Amino acid sequence: MKIKHSKFRNTGLIFELLVKQIAADTLDNKDSSAVKVMKKYYSGTSSLAKEYKLYEFIIKNKNVTQSRAEAILSTITEVSRKLDQKTLRSQKYELISEIKKYYDLDEFFGMQVRDYKPLAALYCLLEAQNNDNLINPQILIDNKTTILEHLTSAQQNEEEVKDTLIEEYSKYDKDLKLLTFKILLEKFNNKYKSLLPEQKNILKEFITSVNSQSRLRTLVNEEMNKIASAVRNLSAKVKDEVVKIKLDEVAKTIKPLSNKDRITDNHLVNLMQYYDLVNELKSL
């Protein structure tokens, strides 16, 4: 899934546009309705006002060290996860309706904003972080790179950005959504060029079935049974008795999962290793 920037939902961008509108109205000697809008939606402790503070912190911090930039971005994404997204969407809709009462939206959103790029990047990053659907990880990489370059005023190494993303997601690796991000991110590094056909297929299945624990459990059990059967069949062909005994023990440890078992990245790793074992046995 791709995340597209929306000017109409970018809390930080709208604030900057309101500021410019106030300046334009003042120059025209008009009472600015933008002032009322800003006071109504950007003050207090509303979800919208809280989200704006995240944008404000990005814009106000520049020329910081790499470690501080990483800490800022990590903190902002963590705070964003705690905001009430449903309430936030409702408040944004009301904000746009309010602006529409006083200004032509095409003209309002047509004004240029100096920090448009980092504001847009933060919007896309926060949207991706708070989305339950499978997101193209390149979106995360590109937008995080843009924000870090804004904060540090230094060009970023994309491979290092990928590594920090993998590390960050590992802290929240409570479900397979995060596993999927790690797999896809590593895929960009071409780490899986030499996978066996069976390994490529299981990776594909894990990714496409990321939101269905029951489907994944069924898939893992089917593959476990196939592998156990393959190991037993290949064990019968091994002449070395010690190796044969060990293979029989391995086959016994490959057991199906119960309905209470939650699929984790460990199950994927085990399957990948079992495929390697079967492939090695076939070459003996």
Buried (B, 14 or more C-beta within 10 A) or exposed (E): EEBEBEBEBBBBBBBBBBBBBBEBBEEEEEEBBBBEBBEBBBEEEBBBBBBBEBBBBBBEBEEBEBEEBBEBBBEBBEBBEEBEBEEBEEBBEEBBEBBEEBBEEEEBBEBEBEBBBBBBBBBBBBBBBEEEEBBBBBBBBBBBBBBBBBBBEEEBEBEEBBBBBBEBBEEBBEBBBBBBBBBBBBBEEEEEEEBEEBBEBBBEBBBEBBBEBEBBBBBBBEBBEBBBEBBBEBBEEBEEEEEBEEBBEBBEEBEEBEEEEEBBBEBBEBBBEBBBBBEEBEEE
